[in-house]
Structure formats: C-alpha cells, structure tokens
Amino acid sequence: MLLLLILLSSAVALIIIGAVVDGMLYLLSIGVLLLVVAVLYLLVRSVLRRRSRPTTL
C-alpha cells in the first residue's frame, strides 16, 4: 500500500509541476504515466487478492 501511495503522490506532483511550469511538458507526461502505472498496480493487486480467497459454501 505504501508503494501505491508513493506512486500516486509522485504522479500528482509531477502533473502539477508539468502543467504549471512552462516548458516542462515531459514532467506532465511522466506524471500521467506514473498515474496509469499506479492504477494498473491497484487493479492487479485487487484481482489477485480476489482470486486467492477460497470460496465457502
């Protein structure tokens, strides 16, 4: 969970800096990429957690 929080906070910071500072479009791109990676990490983690639970009758 700590990794997810670090990825999300880094993504938001890079997106804000990239959007505000002129000529820093690459930071905006890196921030969006980090945001996508964080969301994919969250999805994969939730799918794997859902599969590992045994079903009870």
GUPA-529577 format. One record per atom (N, C-alpha, C, O): x negated, y, z negated; atom name. Coordinates in steps of 0.2 Angstrom, whole numbers. Layout:
# residues N
+-------+-------+-------+------+
:     x :     y :     z : site :
+-------+-------+-------+------+
:     X :     Y :     Z :   CA :
...
+-------+-------+-------+------+
***
This chain:
# residues 57
+-------+-------+-------+------+
:     x :     y :     z : site :
+-------+-------+-------+------+
:    -4 :    -6 :     0 :    N :
:     0 :     0 :     0 :   CA :
:    -4 :     6 :     0 :    C :
:    -3 :    11 :     3 :    O :
:   -10 :     6 :    -3 :    N :
:   -15 :    11 :    -3 :   CA :
:   -17 :    13 :     4 :    C :
:   -18 :    19 :     5 :    O :
:   -19 :     8 :     8 :    N :
:   -21 :     9 :    15 :   CA :
:   -16 :    13 :    19 :    C :
:   -17 :    17 :    23 :    O :
:    -9 :    11 :    18 :    N :
:    -4 :    14 :    21 :   CA :
:    -3 :    22 :    19 :    C :
:    -2 :    26 :    24 :    O :
:    -4 :    23 :    13 :    N :
:    -4 :    30 :    11 :   CA :
:   -10 :    34 :    13 :    C :
:    -9 :    40 :    15 :    O :
:   -15 :    31 :    13 :    N :
:   -21 :    35 :    16 :   CA :
:   -20 :    36 :    24 :    C :
:   -22 :    41 :    26 :    O :
:   -18 :    31 :    27 :    N :
:   -17 :    32 :    34 :   CA :
:   -11 :    37 :    36 :    C :
:   -12 :    41 :    40 :    O :
:    -6 :    37 :    32 :    N :
:    -1 :    42 :    33 :   CA :
:    -3 :    49 :    31 :    C :
:    -2 :    54 :    35 :    O :
:    -7 :    50 :    26 :    N :
:    -9 :    57 :    24 :   CA :
:   -14 :    59 :    29 :    C :
:   -14 :    65 :    30 :    O :
:   -18 :    55 :    31 :    N :
:   -23 :    57 :    36 :   CA :
:   -20 :    59 :    43 :    C :
:   -22 :    64 :    46 :    O :
:   -15 :    55 :    45 :    N :
:   -12 :    57 :    51 :   CA :
:    -8 :    63 :    50 :    C :
:    -8 :    67 :    55 :    O :
:    -5 :    65 :    45 :    N :
:    -1 :    71 :    44 :   CA :
:    -6 :    77 :    44 :    C :
:    -5 :    82 :    47 :    O :
:   -11 :    76 :    40 :    N :
:   -16 :    81 :    40 :   CA :
:   -19 :    83 :    47 :    C :
:   -20 :    89 :    49 :    O :
:   -21 :    78 :    51 :    N :
:   -24 :    79 :    57 :   CA :
:   -19 :    82 :    62 :    C :
:   -21 :    86 :    66 :    O :
:   -12 :    80 :    62 :    N :
:    -7 :    83 :    66 :   CA :
:    -6 :    90 :    64 :    C :
:    -6 :    94 :    69 :    O :
:    -6 :    92 :    58 :    N :
:    -5 :    99 :    56 :   CA :
:   -11 :   103 :    59 :    C :
:   -10 :   108 :    62 :    O :
:   -17 :   101 :    57 :    N :
:   -23 :   104 :    60 :   CA :
:   -24 :   105 :    67 :    C :
:   -25 :   110 :    70 :    O :
:   -22 :    99 :    71 :    N :
:   -22 :    99 :    78 :   CA :
:   -17 :   104 :    81 :    C :
:   -18 :   107 :    86 :    O :
:   -11 :   105 :    78 :    N :
:    -6 :   109 :    80 :   CA :
:    -7 :   116 :    79 :    C :
:    -5 :   121 :    83 :    O :
:   -10 :   118 :    73 :    N :
:   -11 :   125 :    71 :   CA :
:   -17 :   128 :    74 :    C :
:   -17 :   133 :    77 :    O :
:   -23 :   124 :    74 :    N :
:   -29 :   127 :    77 :   CA :
:   -30 :   126 :    84 :    C :
:   -29 :   121 :    87 :    O :
:   -31 :   132 :    87 :    N :
:   -31 :   132 :    95 :   CA :
:   -38 :   128 :    97 :    C :
:   -43 :   129 :    94 :    O :
:   -37 :   124 :   102 :    N :
:   -42 :   120 :   105 :   CA :
:   -44 :   114 :   101 :    C :
:   -49 :   110 :   102 :    O :
:   -39 :   112 :    97 :    N :
:   -40 :   106 :    93 :   CA :
:   -35 :   100 :    95 :    C :
:   -32 :    97 :    90 :    O :
:   -33 :   100 :   101 :    N :
:   -28 :    95 :   103 :   CA :
:   -30 :    88 :   102 :    C :
:   -26 :    84 :   101 :    O :
:   -37 :    87 :   102 :    N :
:   -39 :    80 :   101 :   CA :
:   -38 :    78 :    94 :    C :
:   -36 :    72 :    93 :    O :
:   -38 :    82 :    89 :    N :
:   -36 :    80 :    82 :   CA :
:   -28 :    79 :    82 :    C :
:   -26 :    74 :    78 :    O :
:   -24 :    82 :    86 :    N :
:   -17 :    81 :    86 :   CA :
:   -16 :    74 :    89 :    C :
:   -12 :    70 :    87 :    O :
:   -20 :    72 :    94 :    N :
:   -19 :    65 :    97 :   CA :
:   -22 :    60 :    92 :    C :
:   -18 :    55 :    92 :    O :
:   -27 :    61 :    89 :    N :
:   -29 :    56 :    84 :   CA :
:   -24 :    55 :    78 :    C :
:   -23 :    50 :    76 :    O :
:   -21 :    61 :    76 :    N :
:   -16 :    61 :    71 :   CA :
:   -10 :    57 :    73 :    C :
:    -8 :    53 :    69 :    O :
:    -8 :    58 :    79 :    N :
:    -2 :    54 :    82 :   CA :
:    -4 :    46 :    82 :    C :
:     0 :    42 :    80 :    O :
:   -10 :    45 :    84 :    N :
:   -12 :    38 :    85 :   CA :
:   -13 :    35 :    78 :    C :
:   -11 :    29 :    77 :    O :
:   -15 :    38 :    73 :    N :
:   -15 :    36 :    66 :   CA :
:    -8 :    35 :    63 :    C :
:    -7 :    30 :    60 :    O :
:    -4 :    39 :    65 :    N :
:     3 :    38 :    63 :   CA :
:     6 :    32 :    66 :    C :
:    10 :    28 :    62 :    O :
:     5 :    31 :    72 :    N :
:     8 :    25 :    76 :   CA :
:     4 :    18 :    72 :    C :
:     8 :    13 :    71 :    O :
:    -2 :    19 :    71 :    N :
:    -5 :    13 :    68 :   CA :
:    -2 :    12 :    61 :    C :
:    -1 :     6 :    59 :    O :
:    -1 :    17 :    57 :    N :
:     2 :    16 :    50 :   CA :
:     9 :    13 :    51 :    C :
:    11 :     9 :    47 :    O :
:    13 :    15 :    56 :    N :
:    20 :    12 :    56 :   CA :
:    19 :     5 :    58 :    C :
:    23 :     1 :    56 :    O :
:    15 :     3 :    63 :    N :
:    14 :    -4 :    65 :   CA :
:    12 :    -8 :    59 :    C :
:    14 :   -14 :    59 :    O :
:     7 :    -5 :    55 :    N :
:     5 :    -9 :    49 :   CA :
:    10 :   -10 :    45 :    C :
:    11 :   -16 :    42 :    O :
:    15 :    -5 :    44 :    N :
:    20 :    -6 :    39 :   CA :
:    25 :   -12 :    42 :    C :
:    28 :   -16 :    38 :    O :
:    26 :   -11 :    48 :    N :
:    31 :   -16 :    52 :   CA :
:    28 :   -23 :    51 :    C :
:    32 :   -28 :    49 :    O :
:    22 :   -24 :    53 :    N :
:    19 :   -31 :    52 :   CA :
:    19 :   -34 :    45 :    C :
:    20 :   -39 :    44 :    O :
:    17 :   -29 :    41 :    N :
:    17 :   -31 :    34 :   CA :
:    24 :   -33 :    31 :    C :
:    25 :   -38 :    28 :    O :
:    29 :   -30 :    33 :    N :
:    36 :   -32 :    31 :   CA :
:    38 :   -38 :    34 :    C :
:    42 :   -42 :    31 :    O :
:    37 :   -39 :    41 :    N :
:    39 :   -45 :    44 :   CA :
:    35 :   -51 :    41 :    C :
:    38 :   -56 :    40 :    O :
:    29 :   -51 :    40 :    N :
:    25 :   -56 :    37 :   CA :
:    28 :   -58 :    30 :    C :
:    28 :   -64 :    28 :    O :
:    29 :   -53 :    26 :    N :
:    32 :   -54 :    19 :   CA :
:    39 :   -57 :    20 :    C :
:    40 :   -61 :    15 :    O :
:    43 :   -55 :    25 :    N :
:    49 :   -58 :    25 :   CA :
:    49 :   -66 :    27 :    C :
:    53 :   -70 :    25 :    O :
:    44 :   -67 :    31 :    N :
:    43 :   -74 :    33 :   CA :
:    41 :   -79 :    28 :    C :
:    42 :   -85 :    28 :    O :
:    37 :   -76 :    23 :    N :
:    33 :   -80 :    18 :   CA :
:    38 :   -82 :    13 :    C :
:    36 :   -87 :     9 :    O :
:    44 :   -79 :    12 :    N :
:    48 :   -81 :     7 :   CA :
:    52 :   -87 :     8 :    C :
:    55 :   -88 :    14 :    O :
:    52 :   -92 :     4 :    N :
:    56 :   -98 :     5 :   CA :
:    64 :   -97 :     5 :    C :
:    66 :   -93 :     0 :    O :
:    67 :  -100 :     9 :    N :
:    75 :   -99 :     9 :   CA :
:    78 :  -104 :     3 :    C :
:    76 :  -110 :     3 :    O :
:    82 :  -101 :     0 :    N :
:    86 :  -105 :    -5 :   CA :
:    93 :  -106 :    -3 :    C :
:    96 :  -102 :     0 :    O :
:    96 :  -112 :    -5 :    N :
:   102 :  -114 :    -3 :   CA :
:   107 :  -113 :    -9 :    C :
:   113 :  -114 :    -8 :    O :
+-------+-------+-------+------+
***
